[in-house]
């Protein structure tokens, strides 16, 4: 389990609140959990050379 503290702007907060109400969710946390499922993430190392990262 990971806990993340997100500082939302007023507009972002309103979007999450509307999403929460439209989907009959109880908390904004539940809304954000569902919203992030719409995104695909590709994680790559920043300070490690790719050939070193992928070698075992």
N, C-alpha and C positions, 0 to 999 in steps of 0.2 A: 504494500500500500504506500502510495506517495501522496504527500500533502503539498500543495502548491499555493502560495499566496499570490493572488493576481490583483493588481491595482487597475481597476477599470475606470475609463473616463465616463462622464455622465451619459454620453451617447451609447457607449458599449454596455453600460449598466441597464439602460432602457431596452436595448435589444435582447439582453439575457432575460429581463423581466417579462417582455412580451412573449419570448419563446417559452418561458416557464408557464405562463398563463394559457397559451395556445395548446400546449401539450399536457395540461392538467398535472403538472409536477408540483411537488411540495416545496422544494428549495431551489435556489439558484445554483447550488452545487450540482444537483441532478441535471439541471438544464445545461450547464457547461460540460458535464460528462457526455451528454448526448451530442452536443454541438461539435466537440472535438473529434467525434467519430467520422465526421464528414471530410476530414483532412487526411492526406497521405504524407507521411514524414520520411525523409531520407536522411539518416544520420551518418556523417562522415567526419573523420578526425581532422582537426584543424592544425595542430602543431606536430603531427606525426606524418612522415612520408608514407604515401600509400603502399609502396612495396614493403616497408617495414611493418605496417599495420596488418596487412593481410598474410604475412608469412607466419608460420607456426614453429 
